[in-house]
Amino acid sequence: MALMAAVKDGQIQQSTASSTSLKNANESKTGTSNIDSDAFLTLLVAEMQNQDPLEPTSNTEWISQYATFTQVSEIQAIGNAMNSVKADSLVGKNVIMNVTDDSGNTEEISGKVDFVTYEEGKAYLSIEGSLYSIDDLETVIGDEYVAAYDKAESFASKLALLPDTKLLNISNIEELQKIMDEYDELSDYEAGFLSADVKESVEKYKDALLLLKSKAVDADI
């Protein structure tokens, strides 16, 4: 599998996985599900040497054990290949990772995958300068979700900059109208990212806008 990594001044940058990711990877390799062929054969020979001579294991049983191990190894290889394909497809995507530290505390990391690198055959995702094992992947966030979230967040930020409704005057009508128009243009999906407090504030500002327009009309009279 080709290496996908950051390039600076024409040179591929060497990255090292975080200690947490490496720790998880090493623990995974020492698990019984990832035993390699050399270790298996060592165990098999030890079992043969220490078997009960009065009730020796038949050749059929040895062959069966090896066949089972071979099948498991093939499944592991397929799984690793699929993980590699999945990892490569995540470049440029927004993801959520659940990373467990040495103390057993789980931290949620979110961001865009900049590139994928491999250490000892294991895929790691680079997010904001740090590497995380693909085993820690929790959620892949769709582009539509990100766009809707960003749009709602942008609106909420603009709303937060408005003066308190009690401090508004006729000079604020144009700015307030523009922000209320922006709210009305949000789709139901986009508006769904707004908190209840923000929506409540919108209604208050809408009422304030109507009152200011009424005062503006009276002033013209």
C-alpha positions as CSV (number, residue, x, y, z in Angstrom):
1,M,0.0,0.0,0.0
2,A,1.4,3.4,-1.0
3,L,2.4,5.8,1.8
4,M,0.2,8.8,2.0
5,A,2.0,11.5,4.1
6,A,2.6,15.2,4.2
7,V,5.2,16.6,1.8
8,K,7.2,19.8,2.6
9,D,9.8,21.3,0.3
10,G,9.7,18.2,-1.8
11,Q,10.5,15.9,1.1
12,I,8.1,13.3,2.7
13,Q,7.7,14.2,6.3
14,Q,8.3,11.3,8.7
15,S,5.6,11.0,11.3
16,T,5.5,9.0,14.5
17,A,2.3,7.7,16.0
18,S,1.3,9.1,19.4
19,S,2.2,7.1,22.4
20,T,-1.4,6.2,23.0
21,S,-1.8,4.9,19.4
22,L,1.4,2.9,19.6
23,K,0.4,1.4,23.0
24,N,-2.9,0.3,21.6
25,A,-1.2,-1.2,18.5
26,N,1.3,-3.1,20.6
27,E,-1.4,-4.4,22.9
28,S,-3.4,-5.6,19.8
29,K,-0.4,-7.4,18.4
30,T,0.2,-9.3,21.7
31,G,-3.4,-10.5,21.7
32,T,-4.2,-14.2,20.9
33,S,-6.1,-13.1,17.8
34,N,-2.9,-11.7,16.2
35,I,-0.5,-14.6,16.9
36,D,1.9,-15.0,13.9
37,S,2.8,-18.3,12.2
38,D,6.2,-18.7,14.0
39,A,4.6,-18.3,17.4
40,F,1.9,-20.8,16.5
41,L,4.4,-23.4,15.3
42,T,6.4,-22.9,18.5
43,L,3.3,-23.6,20.6
44,L,2.4,-26.5,18.4
45,V,5.8,-28.1,18.8
46,A,5.7,-27.5,22.6
47,E,2.2,-29.2,22.7
48,M,3.5,-32.2,20.7
49,Q,6.5,-32.6,23.0
50,N,4.4,-32.4,26.2
51,Q,1.5,-34.5,25.1
52,D,0.5,-37.6,27.1
53,P,2.4,-40.5,25.6
54,L,-0.4,-42.9,26.6
55,E,-3.0,-40.8,24.8
56,P,-1.1,-39.1,21.9
57,T,-2.9,-36.6,19.8
58,S,-3.6,-38.0,16.3
59,N,-2.1,-36.5,13.1
60,T,-5.6,-35.6,12.1
61,E,-6.0,-33.3,15.1
62,W,-2.6,-31.6,14.4
63,I,-3.7,-31.0,10.8
64,S,-7.0,-29.7,12.0
65,Q,-5.4,-27.2,14.4
66,Y,-3.0,-25.9,11.7
67,A,-5.9,-25.6,9.2
68,T,-7.9,-23.6,11.7
69,F,-4.9,-21.3,12.3
70,T,-4.4,-20.8,8.6
71,Q,-8.1,-19.8,8.2
72,V,-7.8,-17.3,11.0
73,S,-4.6,-15.9,9.5
74,E,-6.3,-15.4,6.2
75,I,-9.3,-13.7,7.8
76,Q,-6.9,-11.4,9.6
77,A,-5.1,-10.6,6.4
78,I,-8.4,-9.7,4.7
79,G,-9.4,-7.6,7.7
80,N,-6.1,-5.7,7.6
81,A,-6.5,-5.1,3.8
82,M,-10.0,-3.8,4.3
83,N,-8.8,-1.5,7.1
84,S,-6.1,-0.1,4.7
85,V,-8.7,0.6,2.0
86,K,-11.0,2.2,4.5
87,A,-8.2,4.4,5.9
88,D,-7.2,5.7,2.5
89,S,-10.8,6.6,1.7
90,L,-10.9,8.8,4.8
91,V,-8.4,11.3,3.6
92,G,-10.1,14.7,3.5
93,K,-13.1,13.5,5.5
94,N,-14.2,14.8,8.9
95,V,-14.1,12.1,11.6
96,I,-14.7,11.5,15.3
97,M,-12.1,9.4,17.2
98,N,-12.5,7.9,20.6
99,V,-9.0,7.7,22.1
100,T,-8.3,5.9,25.4
101,D,-5.3,7.1,27.4
102,D,-3.1,5.2,29.8
103,S,-5.4,5.9,32.6
104,G,-8.4,4.4,30.8
105,N,-10.0,7.8,30.1
106,T,-11.6,8.2,26.7
107,E,-11.3,11.5,24.9
108,E,-13.3,12.4,21.8
109,I,-11.1,13.9,19.0
110,S,-12.7,15.4,15.9
111,G,-11.3,16.9,12.8
112,K,-10.4,16.4,9.1
113,V,-8.0,13.5,8.1
114,D,-5.0,15.2,6.5
115,F,-3.3,12.0,5.4
116,V,-2.8,8.3,6.3
117,T,0.4,6.7,7.2
118,Y,1.4,3.1,8.1
119,E,3.5,1.8,10.9
120,E,4.3,-2.0,11.0
121,G,1.3,-2.5,8.6
122,K,-1.1,-0.6,10.8
123,A,-3.0,2.4,9.5
124,Y,-2.9,5.8,11.4
125,L,-4.9,8.9,10.6
126,S,-3.3,12.3,10.9
127,I,-5.7,14.8,12.4
128,E,-4.4,18.3,13.2
129,G,-0.8,17.1,13.5
130,S,-1.4,14.0,15.6
131,L,-1.7,10.4,14.6
132,Y,-4.5,8.1,15.7
133,S,-5.0,4.4,15.1
134,I,-7.8,3.6,12.8
135,D,-9.1,1.3,15.5
136,D,-10.1,4.4,17.4
137,L,-12.4,5.6,14.6
138,E,-15.9,6.2,15.9
139,T,-17.8,8.2,13.3
140,V,-17.3,9.5,9.8
141,I,-19.0,12.9,9.4
142,G,-20.6,13.6,6.0
143,D,-19.8,16.9,4.1
144,E,-23.5,17.9,4.3
145,Y,-23.4,17.6,8.1
146,V,-20.3,19.7,8.3
147,A,-21.6,22.4,6.0
148,A,-24.9,22.6,7.9
149,Y,-23.2,22.7,11.3
150,D,-20.8,25.5,10.1
151,K,-23.7,27.5,8.7
152,A,-25.7,27.3,11.9
153,E,-22.6,28.1,14.0
154,S,-21.9,31.1,11.9
155,F,-25.4,32.4,12.3
156,A,-25.3,31.8,16.1
157,S,-22.1,33.8,16.3
158,K,-23.6,36.8,14.5
159,L,-26.7,36.7,16.7
160,A,-24.5,36.7,19.8
161,L,-22.9,40.0,18.7
162,L,-26.2,41.8,18.6
163,P,-26.9,44.3,21.4
164,D,-29.5,43.2,24.0
165,T,-33.1,43.8,22.7
166,K,-33.5,46.5,25.3
167,L,-30.6,48.5,23.8
168,L,-31.8,48.3,20.2
169,N,-32.8,51.4,18.3
170,I,-33.9,52.4,14.8
171,S,-30.3,52.5,13.6
172,N,-30.1,48.7,14.2
173,I,-33.0,47.9,11.9
174,E,-30.9,47.2,8.8
175,E,-28.4,45.0,10.6
176,L,-31.1,43.1,12.5
177,Q,-33.2,42.6,9.3
178,K,-30.2,41.1,7.6
179,I,-29.6,38.6,10.3
180,M,-33.2,37.6,10.6
181,D,-33.3,37.1,6.8
182,E,-30.3,34.8,7.2
183,Y,-32.2,32.8,9.8
184,D,-35.2,32.5,7.5
185,E,-33.0,31.2,4.7
186,L,-31.7,28.3,6.9
187,S,-33.2,24.9,6.0
188,D,-34.9,22.9,8.6
189,Y,-31.8,20.6,8.7
190,E,-29.5,23.5,9.2
191,A,-31.7,25.2,11.8
192,G,-31.7,21.9,13.6
193,F,-28.1,22.5,14.8
194,L,-29.2,25.6,16.6
195,S,-29.8,25.3,20.4
196,A,-33.1,26.1,22.0
197,D,-31.6,29.2,23.5
198,V,-30.6,30.6,20.2
199,K,-34.0,29.9,18.7
200,E,-35.6,31.7,21.6
201,S,-33.3,34.7,21.1
202,V,-34.3,34.8,17.4
203,E,-38.0,35.1,18.3
204,K,-37.2,37.9,20.7
205,Y,-35.2,39.8,18.1
206,K,-37.9,39.3,15.5
207,D,-40.4,40.9,17.9
208,A,-37.9,43.7,18.6
209,L,-37.5,44.2,14.8
210,L,-41.2,44.6,14.3
211,L,-41.4,47.1,17.1
212,L,-38.5,49.1,15.7
213,K,-40.1,49.2,12.3
214,S,-43.3,50.5,13.8
215,K,-41.3,53.2,15.6
216,A,-39.6,54.1,12.3
217,V,-42.9,54.5,10.5
218,D,-44.2,56.7,13.3
219,A,-41.0,58.8,13.2
220,D,-41.5,59.4,9.5
221,I,-45.1,60.6,10.2
